[in-house]
């Protein structure tokens, strides 16, 4: 543990003002931040620091190139503003921020801005619990005492910090949010489907003596990273990962029943420039269904990133051909479609459900 110091701590340790969703809220620190390519954090130490501007820090840190980097659990106080929680490479990661105006935020951060699930309480008693993006209320949330009268709670959508309680305003907010969110998750899941198509095993040539051009239509050989495999020895094909079980209920396809030719034809319907494109559906509730897939299997409310399902379907598939594939984002702790990790959780043939 180090003693209090009048200098030599993190560069510009004071909290500066950065944009946040509510105009009267502004979480920020300007810590010494690790640059890309820097060495991984070294030994985590504990310290007690004070700087000439009055900023104080008590908690964990690491040393990088003779510079103190706040890293781990700690409390940083700058005037009336206080952050208590977890730092990562000099930045807020998760915790509680108390603003100079009496506001309090509890939740996640990204680049020192509110990100992901979080609760913000204004000094006047209004409360927002829901999703944040880049420091702004963005997505589904719950509003308490939000200009509606005492003790009233309203659930709805906001977009880039803008909120309206009217029916018309909520319809517009959900529509605008879905355009962005749905587009991002459609693109991400589509990339996974195309990757499967590119890496899956093609149909193999049959015996050279057989009819010219004939092929053997074996299993597609879907890469295991896209499958949810059962625990060896477990009953009822239990998922190998309890975290996945918290997101979705099985059973799950193992890929063995999907033929190479069927997969190739299906993926082709979602190729760039395809004449007859298939349908991409980003599920928006757990009461929805697509083909033979019921969203009641999903354990997480939709439109919340982790546990998000995306369905690919073909209406005019011939009997026996692959007509539906549903993917699930199992990545938790990230609230960006570019960071999604996709698993195949359901597939079916026309007139012949496989899962």
C-alpha positions in Angstrom: 0.0 0.0 0.0 1.4 3.4 -0.9 1.2 6.6 1.0 -0.7 9.8 0.0 1.0 11.8 -2.6 0.8 15.3 -3.9 1.6 14.2 -7.5 2.8 11.5 -9.7 -0.5 9.8 -10.0 -2.7 9.2 -13.0 -2.5 12.0 -15.5 -5.4 14.4 -15.3 -7.1 12.4 -12.5 -9.9 14.9 -12.1 -13.4 14.1 -13.5 -14.0 16.3 -16.5 -17.5 16.8 -18.0 -18.5 14.4 -20.8 -21.8 14.0 -22.5 -24.4 11.7 -20.8 -28.0 11.1 -21.7 -29.8 13.3 -19.2 -28.6 16.9 -19.7 -27.9 17.2 -16.0 -25.8 14.1 -15.8 -22.2 13.8 -16.8 -20.0 10.9 -15.8 -16.4 11.3 -16.7 -12.8 10.8 -15.7 -9.7 11.6 -17.7 -7.4 8.9 -16.3 -4.2 7.8 -17.8 -5.6 5.2 -20.2 -3.7 2.3 -21.6 -2.9 2.7 -25.3 -3.5 0.0 -27.9 -0.6 -2.4 -27.9 0.4 -1.6 -24.4 1.5 -4.6 -22.3 -1.1 -6.3 -20.3 -1.7 -5.0 -16.7 1.0 -6.1 -14.3 0.6 -6.9 -10.7 -2.5 -5.4 -9.1 -1.5 -3.2 -6.2 -3.4 -1.2 -3.6 -2.9 2.5 -3.0 -4.1 5.7 -1.5 -3.6 8.8 -3.6 -4.3 12.5 -3.4 -3.5 15.1 -6.1 -3.1 18.9 -6.0 -6.5 19.5 -7.5 -8.1 17.8 -4.6 -8.9 14.5 -6.3 -8.5 11.4 -4.1 -8.4 7.7 -4.9 -8.4 4.6 -2.7 -8.2 1.2 -4.3 -6.4 -1.0 -6.8 -4.1 0.0 -9.5 -1.3 -1.2 -11.8 1.9 0.5 -12.9 2.7 1.0 -16.6 5.8 2.8 -17.7 6.1 4.5 -14.3 2.5 5.7 -14.5 -0.3 4.7 -12.1 -3.3 3.2 -13.9 -6.5 2.8 -11.9 -7.3 -0.9 -12.5 -9.6 -3.0 -10.2 -11.9 -2.1 -7.4 -11.6 1.4 -6.0 -13.2 4.8 -5.2 -12.3 8.0 -7.0 -13.5 11.3 -5.6 -13.2 14.7 -7.4 -15.0 17.5 -5.6 -18.6 16.5 -5.2 -18.4 13.8 -7.9 -17.6 10.2 -6.8 -17.2 6.9 -8.7 -17.1 3.7 -6.7 -16.7 0.4 -8.5 -14.5 -1.4 -11.0 -11.9 0.4 -13.2 -10.3 -1.2 -16.2 -7.1 0.3 -17.7 -7.9 3.7 -16.2 -11.6 3.8 -17.3 -14.8 3.1 -15.4 -16.1 -0.4 -16.1 -19.0 -1.0 -13.7 -20.1 0.7 -10.5 -21.9 3.8 -9.0 -21.4 7.3 -10.1 -22.6 10.2 -8.0 -23.0 13.5 -9.8 -22.5 17.0 -8.5 -26.2 17.7 -8.9 -27.2 14.8 -6.6 -27.9 12.3 -9.4 -26.8 8.7 -9.1 -26.1 6.1 -11.8 -25.5 2.4 -11.2 -24.5 0.2 -14.0 -22.0 -0.4 -16.8 -19.7 2.0 -18.6 -17.8 2.1 -21.9 -15.2 4.8 -22.6 -16.4 6.4 -19.3 -20.0 6.8 -20.6 -23.1 4.9 -19.5 -23.4 1.7 -21.5 -25.6 -1.4 -21.2 -28.1 -2.0 -18.4 -28.1 0.8 -15.8 -30.2 2.8 -13.4 -30.2 6.5 -13.2 -31.8 8.5 -10.4 -32.3 12.2 -10.7 -32.1 14.4 -7.6 -35.8 15.1 -7.9 -36.7 11.4 -7.6 -37.2 10.4 -11.2 -35.7 7.1 -12.1 -34.8 5.4 -15.4 -33.9 1.7 -15.4 -32.9 0.3 -18.8 -30.4 0.3 -21.6 -27.9 2.9 -22.4 -25.6 3.5 -25.3 -22.8 6.0 -25.6 -24.0 7.8 -22.5 -27.7 8.1 -23.6 -30.9 6.3 -22.8 -31.3 4.0 -25.8 -33.6 1.1 -26.0 -36.2 -0.5 -23.7 -36.5 0.9 -20.2 -38.6 1.6 -17.2 -39.5 5.1 -16.2 -40.6 5.9 -12.6 -42.1 9.3 -11.6 -41.1 10.5 -15.1 -43.4 13.4 -15.4 -46.4 11.2 -14.9 -47.2 11.8 -11.2 -46.1 10.1 -8.0 -45.2 6.4 -8.0 -46.2 5.8 -11.6 -44.0 3.4 -13.6 -44.0 3.3 -17.4 -42.2 0.8 -19.6 -41.3 1.9 -23.1 -38.6 2.9 -25.6 -36.3 5.8 -25.9 -33.9 6.7 -28.7 -30.6 8.6 -28.3 -31.8 10.1 -25.0 -35.2 11.2 -26.4 -38.4 9.9 -24.7 -42.1 10.4 -25.3 -44.9 8.8 -23.3 -47.6 9.2 -25.9 -48.8 6.3 -27.9 -47.7 7.9 -31.1 -44.4 8.8 -29.6 -43.8 5.3 -28.3 -44.7 3.7 -31.6 -42.2 6.0 -33.4 -39.5 5.3 -30.8 -39.8 1.6 -31.0 -39.8 1.8 -34.8 -36.7 3.9 -34.9 -34.9 1.8 -32.4 -35.8 -1.4 -34.3 -34.5 0.0 -37.5 -31.0 0.5 -36.0 -30.9 -2.4 -33.6 -32.6 -4.8 -36.0 -30.3 -3.8 -38.8 -27.2 -4.3 -36.7 -28.2 -7.7 -35.4 -29.5 -8.9 -38.9 -26.1 -8.0 -40.4 -24.2 -9.7 -37.6 -26.2 -13.0 -37.7 -26.2 -13.0 -41.5 -22.4 -12.9 -41.4 -22.4 -16.0 -39.1 -24.8 -17.8 -41.5 -22.6 -17.0 -44.5 -19.5 -18.1 -42.6 -21.1 -21.5 -41.8 -22.0 -21.8 -45.5 -18.4 -21.0 -46.6 -16.8 -23.4 -44.1 -19.2 -26.3 -44.1 -18.2 -29.5 -46.0 -19.4 -29.6 -49.6 -21.1 -32.6 -51.1 -18.5 -35.3 -51.8 -18.0 -37.1 -55.1 -19.3 -40.7 -55.1 -17.4 -43.7 -56.4 -15.5 -42.7 -59.5 -17.2 -45.6 -61.4 -20.6 -44.1 -60.7 -22.5 -41.8 -63.0 -20.4 -38.7 -64.0 -21.1 -35.7 -61.8 -22.9 -37.7 -59.1 -22.2 -36.6 -55.5 -22.9 -38.1 -52.1 -25.0 -35.7 -49.9 -23.5 -36.2 -46.5 -23.8 -34.0 -43.3 -22.9 -30.4 -43.9 -20.3 -30.4 -41.2 -21.3 -27.2 -39.4 -18.4 -25.7 -37.4 -18.7 -26.7 -33.8 -18.3 -23.1 -32.7 -21.8 -22.5 -33.9 -23.3 -25.5 -32.2 -24.5 -26.0 -28.6 -23.2 -29.5 -27.8 -24.5 -31.7 -25.0 -22.6 -32.6 -21.9 -21.1 -36.0 -22.2 -23.1 -38.3 -19.9 -25.7 -35.7 -19.1 -29.4 -36.6 -19.4 -31.7 -35.1 -22.0 -28.8 -33.5 -23.9 -28.2 -30.8 -21.4 -26.2 -27.8 -22.5 -22.4 -27.9 -21.8 -22.7 -24.3 -20.6 -25.0 -23.2 -17.7 -24.7 -19.7 -19.0 -26.4 -20.8 -22.3 -29.1 -22.6 -20.3 -29.9 -19.2 -18.7 -30.5 -17.8 -22.2 -32.4 -20.5 -24.0 -34.2 -23.8 -23.5 -33.2 -26.8 -25.6 -33.2 -29.1 -27.4 -30.6 -27.9 -29.9 -29.6 -29.3 -33.4 -26.3 -31.0 -33.6 -25.9 -30.4 -37.3 -25.8 -34.1 -38.2 -29.2 -34.1 -39.9 -28.4 -31.1 -42.1 -27.3 -32.2 -45.5 -24.5 -30.4 -47.3 -26.7 -29.6 -50.4 -29.6 -28.4 -48.3 -27.4 -26.0 -46.3 -25.8 -24.8 -49.5 -29.1 -24.0 -51.1 -30.4 -22.4 -48.0 -27.4 -20.1 -47.5 -27.6 -19.2 -51.2 -31.0 -17.6 -50.6 -29.3 -15.1 -48.3 -26.3 -14.4 -50.6 -25.6 -10.9 -51.8 -27.4 -10.4 -55.1 -29.7 -13.4 -54.7 -32.8 -13.1 -56.9 -35.2 -14.5 -54.4 -34.0 -13.5 -50.9 -35.1 -15.3 -47.8 -36.5 -13.5 -44.8 -34.5 -12.3 -41.8 -36.5 -11.7 -38.6 -35.0 -10.1 -35.5 -37.4 -11.4 -32.7 -38.8 -8.5 -30.7 -40.6 -10.4 -27.9 -40.8 -13.8 -26.2 -44.4 -14.3 -27.4 -43.3 -14.4 -31.1 -42.9 -17.5 -33.2 -41.3 -18.2 -36.6 -42.2 -21.4 -38.4 -41.9 -24.2 -35.8 -39.8 -22.1 -33.4 -41.5 -20.7 -30.4 -39.8 -17.7 -28.7 -41.1 -19.0 -25.4 -37.9 -21.1 -25.4 -36.0 -17.8 -24.9 -35.1 -16.9 -21.3 -34.3 -13.3 -22.0 -36.5 -10.5 -23.1 -35.7 -9.6 -26.7 -34.1 -6.4 -27.9 -31.7 -6.5 -25.0 -28.6 -7.8 -26.8 -27.6 -10.9 -24.8 -30.0 -13.7 -25.7 -31.2 -12.0 -28.9 -32.6 -14.4 -31.5 -32.5 -13.9 -35.2 -34.4 -16.2 -37.6 -33.7 -17.0 -41.3 -36.6 -18.4 -43.2 -37.5 -19.4 -46.8 -41.2 -19.6 -47.5 -41.1 -21.5 -50.8 -38.7 -24.3 -49.8 -39.5 -27.7 -51.3 -40.5 -30.5 -49.0 -37.5 -31.9 -47.2 -35.4 -28.8 -47.9 -34.0 -26.6 -45.1 -36.5 -23.8 -44.5 -35.7 -22.2 -41.2 -32.6 -21.6 -39.0 -32.6 -19.6 -35.8 -29.5 -18.2 -34.2 -29.0 -16.8 -30.7 -26.4 -14.3 -29.4 -24.9 -15.9 -26.3 -22.4 -13.0 -25.6 -23.1 -11.3 -22.3 -21.5 -8.1 -21.0 -21.3 -6.6 -24.5 -24.0 -4.4 -26.0 -22.9 -4.1 -29.5 -24.0 -6.4 -32.4 -20.4 -6.4 -33.7 -19.4 -8.3 -30.5 -22.2 -11.0 -30.8 -21.4 -14.7 -30.5 -23.9 -16.8 -32.4 -25.1 -20.3 -31.8 -27.6 -22.3 -34.0 -30.5 -23.1 -31.7 -33.2 -24.4 -34.1 -33.5 -25.6 -37.6 -36.2 -27.4 -39.6 -37.0 -28.7 -43.0 -40.1 -27.8 -44.9 -42.9 -30.1 -43.5 -40.3 -31.8 -41.3 -39.2 -30.1 -38.1 -35.6 -31.1 -37.0 -35.5 -29.3 -33.7 
